[in-house]
Amino acid sequence: MKTLALLPSVLIGAVASARSMTPMAAIAGARLAHRKTPGRLLLLDHPLFKFGGLAMGAGELFGDKMKSAPDRTVFLGLLARVMSAGIAGSALAPRGREKLGAALAVGTAVPLAYLGLAGRKKAMKRIGQTKSGLIEDAIIVAAGAAVVAMATGRRR
């Protein structure tokens, strides 16, 4: 099996580093569109989790703009990233390699959360919290959708 087959797991970990709920929302959207993930993810086949993942993804985008929003590297923020990256990384990994996909996603999400926070703080000083957040949102949501689309593309 090619190493590139695990690339979506690594990339979704990068997405989780910036927005913890975006990977789950992207996968929920793909499931609602009847697209299959390479790895097994029975959890998101339940309507509560599909719609919950979408709602949490949207809620995070709004909450991030609040002045009281905590840094992404606080304990609960990192925990959310670890869980989301692990689940999404597993789902996007080839069948039989779900554990490795989860590990790669988590191993990408945690260090990049710290790097992303440093970059976001610099951007906030230059252009403000809301504007920097909206730019980051656009990049991360597009990246999450692209990664999930790539991994759930039609297989021949």
C-alpha positions in Angstrom: 0.0 0.0 0.0 1.4 3.4 -0.9 2.4 5.9 1.7 0.5 8.6 -0.1 -2.7 6.8 0.8 -2.3 8.2 4.4 -1.8 11.7 3.2 -5.5 12.6 3.8 -5.1 11.6 7.5 -2.1 13.9 7.8 -3.8 16.8 6.1 -7.0 16.4 8.1 -4.8 16.7 11.2 -3.5 20.0 9.9 -7.1 21.1 9.5 -7.9 20.1 13.1 -5.0 22.1 14.4 -6.7 25.3 13.4 -10.4 24.4 13.8 -11.1 21.4 15.9 -14.6 20.7 14.6 -14.1 21.3 10.9 -12.8 17.7 10.2 -16.0 16.3 11.8 -18.2 18.8 9.9 -16.5 18.0 6.6 -16.9 14.3 7.1 -20.5 14.7 8.2 -21.2 16.7 5.0 -19.6 14.0 2.9 -21.7 11.3 4.6 -24.8 13.4 4.1 -23.9 13.5 0.4 -23.7 9.6 0.5 -19.9 9.5 0.1 -18.0 6.7 1.7 -14.8 7.2 3.7 -12.0 4.7 3.1 -11.8 3.8 6.8 -14.7 2.7 8.9 -16.5 5.5 10.7 -19.8 4.0 11.9 -20.2 6.9 14.4 -21.1 9.4 11.7 -23.6 7.2 10.1 -26.0 8.1 12.9 -28.1 11.3 12.0 -27.4 12.8 15.5 -23.7 12.7 14.8 -24.0 13.9 11.2 -26.1 16.9 12.1 -24.3 17.4 15.3 -20.9 17.5 13.5 -22.2 20.1 11.1 -23.7 22.2 13.9 -20.5 22.1 16.0 -18.4 23.0 13.0 -20.6 26.1 12.4 -20.7 27.0 16.0 -16.9 26.9 16.3 -16.6 29.3 13.4 -18.8 31.8 15.2 -17.3 31.3 18.7 -13.7 31.8 17.5 -14.5 35.5 16.8 -15.5 36.2 20.4 -13.0 38.1 22.5 -13.5 35.5 25.2 -12.5 32.6 22.9 -9.7 30.6 24.5 -6.5 29.8 22.7 -6.5 26.6 20.8 -3.7 25.2 22.9 -5.6 25.2 26.2 -6.3 21.7 27.5 -9.9 21.4 26.3 -8.9 22.9 22.9 -6.1 20.4 22.5 -8.4 17.5 23.7 -11.0 18.5 21.1 -8.3 18.5 18.4 -6.9 15.2 19.4 -10.4 13.6 19.4 -11.5 15.2 16.1 -8.2 14.5 14.4 -8.1 10.9 15.6 -11.6 10.1 14.4 -11.2 11.9 11.1 -7.7 10.6 10.5 -9.0 7.1 11.1 -11.9 7.6 8.7 -9.8 8.9 5.9 -7.1 6.2 6.2 -7.2 3.1 4.0 -9.2 0.2 5.4 -7.0 -1.7 7.9 -4.8 1.2 8.5 -7.2 3.3 10.6 -5.1 3.3 13.8 -2.1 4.6 11.9 -4.2 7.2 10.2 -5.5 8.4 13.6 -2.0 8.5 15.0 -0.7 10.5 12.0 -3.6 13.0 12.2 -3.1 13.6 16.0 0.6 13.8 15.5 0.1 16.6 13.0 -2.7 18.4 14.8 -1.1 19.0 18.2 2.2 20.6 17.1 0.6 22.6 14.3 -1.9 24.0 16.9 1.0 25.8 18.6 2.4 27.0 15.3 -1.0 28.1 14.1 -1.7 30.0 17.3 1.6 31.9 17.0 0.7 32.8 13.4 -2.8 33.8 14.3 -1.6 36.1 17.2 0.7 37.9 14.7 -2.2 38.3 12.3 -4.5 39.6 15.1 -2.0 42.3 15.9 -1.9 43.4 12.2 -5.5 43.0 11.1 -7.6 42.2 14.2 -9.3 39.2 15.7 -12.3 39.1 13.5 -10.6 39.7 10.2 -7.8 37.2 10.9 -10.3 34.7 12.1 -12.4 35.0 8.9 -9.4 34.6 6.7 -8.3 31.5 8.7 -11.8 30.1 8.5 -12.0 30.4 4.8 -8.6 28.7 4.4 -9.4 25.9 6.9 -12.9 25.2 5.8 -11.8 25.0 2.1 -8.9 22.8 3.1 -11.1 20.5 5.1 -13.6 20.2 2.3 -10.9 19.5 -0.2 -9.2 16.9 1.9 -12.4 15.0 2.6 -13.5 15.3 -1.1 -10.1 13.9 -2.2 -10.3 11.0 0.2 -14.0 10.2 -0.5 -13.7 10.5 -4.3 -15.2 7.9 -6.5 -13.3 4.7 -6.5 -13.1 2.5 -9.6 
